[in-house]
Amino acid sequence: MIMKTTVNIPNSDSNRKIEISVFDARRLIKEDPRVTVIDVRERGASLGHIPGALFIPFEALEERVDMLPAKKDTPILIYCGSGIISAGAVTILRKLGYTDVHSITGGFNAWQVQGFEIASDGRLTVEELNRYSRNILLEEIGVEGQLKLLAAKVLIVGAGGLGSPAALYLAAAGIGTLGIADFDILEVSNLNRQIIHTTEDVGRLKTDSAKDGIKRLNPDINVITYNERLTAKNALEIAKKYDVIMDATDNIRTKFLLNDVAFFAGKPYVFGGAVRFEGQAGVFFPRGGGPCLRCLFPKEPQERLVPT
């Protein structure tokens, strides 16, 4: 009896190891059917998770004892995003009398890095959950917001200094369809600011180069190119296919054309302009109750008076 009592002493909080590696955790899950896995992230269920995990937010652990195993010696593995909060959860469960509780080192992030099995609620694929997890963590976006981004269509007119970073950021955020309209050929002098293109793209159509740049960043984005100048004859039909019109041009006539097209198509018009060290940006959406570009500039300025 004395020997047995001595063996059990290391089970005190001060001596027991709190963490377990993702490798050992995965092995235990596969080998021991008694293992209970608990996800203590606030929105764990929607962020992708370890298959079979219970979802009990950290703040609710002591309140939701009904969800915990009845037997206090049940092996329990807890994880959060990075392994910090779950370590605190281990302390809580041990105070509740559970004797075999561990936090997965590195949390769900480490589990993902190793390429281990992940489950989702079905609305987003595992790949999408991995790619857009930082978007989804934002309360203002979440899963519902990400789904809207994936369904959105944005037309970017101009694949130069403004259109390049805009296209990359929209693709990274998960805008499902991007239209790129431009008719220029890439020159080496463009490369210092038109960051979607590379040296190897010099001499190519900017639309083709921009499409490749987007696909390198996010291969799942649907990219539609328009290798033509937008005019009063074709712009409206193209604009109707998109949710937002982004003006990344350096031509004042094209800017007013896009404003008019967005007005008649009932689409938001995002205006951008830059000259040397100065820039302007704005969103015009008359159908949403706001003004249009012509409200700000009732008289279209002469092209020779506009800096380029």
C-alpha positions in Angstrom: 0.0 0.0 0.0 2.8 2.4 0.8 4.4 1.8 -2.6 1.1 2.4 -4.4 0.5 5.6 -2.5 3.9 6.9 -3.4 3.3 6.2 -7.1 0.1 8.2 -7.0 1.6 11.3 -5.4 3.0 12.7 -8.7 -0.7 13.2 -9.8 -0.8 16.4 -7.8 -1.0 19.7 -9.9 2.5 20.7 -9.0 4.1 17.6 -10.4 1.9 16.5 -13.3 2.8 17.5 -16.8 0.1 19.7 -18.3 1.0 19.5 -22.0 1.1 16.7 -24.5 2.5 16.9 -28.0 0.3 16.8 -31.1 1.9 13.5 -32.1 1.2 11.8 -28.7 -2.3 13.3 -28.7 -3.1 11.9 -32.1 -1.7 8.5 -31.2 -3.8 8.4 -28.0 -6.9 9.4 -29.9 -6.4 6.6 -32.4 -5.4 3.9 -29.8 -7.6 4.6 -26.8 -11.4 4.8 -27.4 -11.8 6.3 -23.9 -10.1 9.5 -24.8 -12.4 12.6 -24.7 -11.2 15.6 -26.8 -12.5 19.1 -25.8 -12.3 22.2 -27.9 -12.3 25.3 -25.7 -12.3 27.9 -28.4 -15.2 30.3 -28.3 -16.2 29.5 -31.9 -14.4 26.2 -32.3 -17.3 24.4 -34.0 -17.2 26.8 -37.0 -13.4 27.0 -37.4 -12.7 23.4 -38.2 -11.9 21.0 -35.4 -10.4 17.7 -34.4 -12.9 15.0 -35.3 -15.1 14.0 -32.5 -14.3 17.0 -30.2 -16.7 18.3 -27.7 -17.2 22.1 -27.8 -17.1 23.8 -24.4 -15.8 27.4 -24.5 -13.2 28.0 -21.8 -15.5 30.4 -19.9 -18.2 27.8 -19.7 -16.1 24.8 -18.5 -17.2 25.0 -14.8 -20.8 25.5 -15.8 -21.1 22.7 -18.3 -20.0 19.9 -16.1 -22.9 17.9 -17.6 -20.9 17.6 -20.8 -17.8 16.2 -19.1 -17.1 12.5 -18.7 -18.7 10.9 -15.6 -15.6 9.0 -14.7 -12.9 11.3 -13.3 -10.1 9.1 -14.6 -11.1 9.4 -18.2 -8.2 10.5 -20.5 -9.1 14.1 -21.6 -7.2 16.1 -24.2 -8.0 19.8 -24.4 -7.0 22.3 -27.1 -7.5 25.9 -28.1 -5.9 27.8 -31.0 -2.4 27.9 -29.7 -2.2 25.9 -26.5 -2.3 28.8 -24.1 -5.9 28.9 -23.0 -6.2 25.1 -23.0 -3.4 24.9 -20.4 -5.6 27.0 -18.1 -8.5 24.7 -18.9 -6.4 21.7 -17.7 -6.0 23.4 -14.3 -9.8 23.9 -14.0 -10.6 20.3 -14.8 -8.0 19.0 -12.4 -9.6 21.1 -9.7 -12.8 19.5 -10.6 -11.2 16.1 -9.8 -10.2 14.9 -13.3 -6.9 13.1 -13.0 -5.8 12.4 -16.6 -6.1 15.8 -18.4 -3.6 17.3 -20.8 -3.4 20.4 -23.1 -2.3 19.7 -26.7 0.9 21.7 -27.2 0.5 24.4 -29.9 -3.2 23.8 -30.0 -5.3 23.5 -33.2 -2.7 25.5 -35.1 0.0 22.9 -34.5 -2.5 20.1 -35.4 -3.1 21.9 -38.7 0.6 22.4 -39.4 1.2 18.6 -39.1 -1.6 17.9 -41.6 -3.6 15.8 -39.2 -7.3 15.0 -39.7 -9.7 18.0 -39.5 -13.5 18.1 -39.6 -15.8 21.0 -40.5 -19.4 21.9 -40.3 -19.7 21.4 -44.1 -20.3 25.1 -45.1 -16.6 25.7 -45.7 -14.2 23.0 -46.8 -11.2 22.1 -44.7 -8.9 23.9 -47.1 -11.0 27.1 -46.9 -11.1 26.9 -43.1 -7.3 26.7 -43.1 -6.8 29.5 -45.6 -9.3 32.0 -44.2 -9.1 31.1 -40.5 -7.8 34.6 -39.6 -10.7 36.2 -41.3 -13.2 33.9 -39.6 -11.8 34.7 -36.2 -12.8 38.3 -36.6 -16.2 38.8 -35.0 -17.2 41.1 -37.8 -16.7 38.4 -40.4 -17.0 34.9 -39.0 -18.1 32.0 -41.2 -21.2 33.9 -42.5 -19.0 36.8 -43.6 -16.5 34.5 -45.3 -19.2 32.8 -47.2 -20.4 36.1 -48.5 -16.8 37.0 -49.6 -16.5 33.7 -51.4 -19.8 34.4 -53.2 -18.8 38.0 -54.1 -17.7 39.3 -57.5 -15.6 42.4 -57.9 -14.5 44.1 -61.2 -11.1 45.8 -61.0 -10.6 48.2 -63.9 -6.8 48.7 -64.2 -4.1 46.3 -63.4 -1.4 48.9 -62.6 -0.2 50.6 -59.4 -3.7 50.6 -57.7 -5.2 47.5 -59.2 -2.2 45.3 -58.4 -2.3 45.5 -54.6 -6.1 45.6 -54.6 -6.3 42.4 -56.6 -3.9 40.6 -54.3 -5.6 41.7 -51.1 -9.1 40.8 -52.5 -7.8 37.4 -53.6 -6.2 36.8 -50.2 -9.4 37.7 -48.5 -11.3 35.2 -50.5 -13.4 37.3 -53.0 -14.6 34.4 -55.1 -14.6 36.1 -58.5 -12.3 38.8 -59.7 -12.7 40.5 -63.1 -9.6 42.3 -64.3 -10.0 44.8 -67.2 -6.9 46.3 -68.8 -5.5 46.6 -72.3 -1.9 47.6 -71.6 1.3 45.6 -72.1 3.6 45.3 -69.1 6.8 47.3 -69.2 9.8 47.0 -67.0 9.3 50.5 -65.6 5.9 49.3 -64.3 7.5 46.9 -61.9 8.5 49.3 -59.1 4.8 49.8 -58.1 2.7 47.3 -60.0 3.5 44.5 -57.6 1.3 41.7 -59.0 3.6 41.4 -62.0 7.1 40.0 -62.2 10.1 40.6 -64.4 9.3 37.5 -66.4 5.9 39.0 -67.3 7.4 42.0 -69.2 5.9 42.1 -72.6 2.7 40.3 -71.6 -0.8 41.6 -71.3 -1.3 43.0 -67.8 -4.5 41.0 -67.5 -2.8 37.7 -68.2 0.1 38.6 -65.8 -2.4 39.7 -63.1 -4.4 36.5 -63.5 -1.2 34.5 -62.9 -0.3 36.6 -59.9 -3.7 36.0 -58.3 -3.6 32.3 -59.0 -0.2 32.0 -57.4 -1.6 33.6 -54.2 -5.0 31.9 -54.2 -5.6 29.2 -56.9 -9.3 28.9 -56.0 -10.2 32.4 -57.1 -12.2 32.6 -60.4 -10.4 35.2 -62.5 -12.1 36.7 -65.6 -10.0 39.0 -67.8 -11.1 41.7 -70.2 -8.2 42.6 -72.6 -10.0 45.7 -73.9 -10.6 49.3 -73.2 -13.9 49.8 -71.4 -16.2 52.2 -73.4 -19.8 53.3 -73.3 -20.6 50.4 -75.6 -19.3 47.5 -73.5 -18.8 48.8 -69.9 -22.4 48.5 -68.7 -22.8 44.9 -69.8 -19.6 43.9 -68.1 -20.4 45.8 -64.9 -23.8 44.2 -64.5 -22.1 40.8 -63.9 -20.3 42.1 -60.7 -21.3 43.2 -57.2 -18.7 46.0 -56.9 -16.9 48.1 -59.5 -13.4 49.2 -58.5 -11.8 52.0 -60.4 -8.0 51.6 -60.4 -7.4 53.7 -63.6 -5.4 56.8 -64.2 -7.8 58.3 -66.8 -10.3 60.9 -65.8 -12.7 60.1 -68.6 -12.7 56.4 -67.6 -13.4 57.3 -64.0 -16.5 59.2 -64.9 -17.6 56.4 -67.3 -17.2 53.9 -64.5 -19.2 56.1 -62.1 -22.0 56.4 -64.7 -21.9 52.7 -65.4 -22.1 51.8 -61.7 -24.9 54.3 -61.2 -27.1 52.7 -63.9 -26.1 49.2 -62.9 -27.0 49.9 -59.3 -23.5 48.9 -58.1 -21.2 50.5 -55.5 -18.3 52.4 -57.2 -15.0 52.3 -55.4 -12.8 55.2 -56.6 -9.0 55.3 -56.3 -6.4 57.8 -57.5 -2.8 58.5 -56.7 -0.3 61.1 -57.9 3.3 61.0 -56.6 2.9 61.0 -52.8 -0.7 61.8 -52.6 -3.8 59.6 -53.0 -7.6 59.7 -52.8 -10.1 56.9 -52.3 -13.9 56.9 -51.9 -17.0 54.8 -52.2 -20.0 56.0 -54.1 -23.3 54.2 -54.0 -26.4 56.2 -54.8 -28.7 53.2 -54.6 -27.6 52.8 -51.0 -28.5 56.4 -50.3 -25.2 58.1 -51.0 -23.8 60.4 -53.7 -22.1 59.6 -57.0 -18.8 61.0 -58.3 -20.7 63.6 -60.3 -22.2 64.9 -57.1 -18.7 65.6 -55.9 -17.5 66.9 -59.3 -20.6 68.2 -61.1 -18.5 69.5 -64.0 -16.1 66.9 -65.5 -12.6 68.4 -65.5 -10.7 68.7 -68.8 -8.2 65.9 -69.1 -5.3 68.4 -69.6 -6.0 69.9 -66.2 -5.8 66.5 -64.4 -2.3 65.4 -63.1 -1.2 62.0 -64.2 
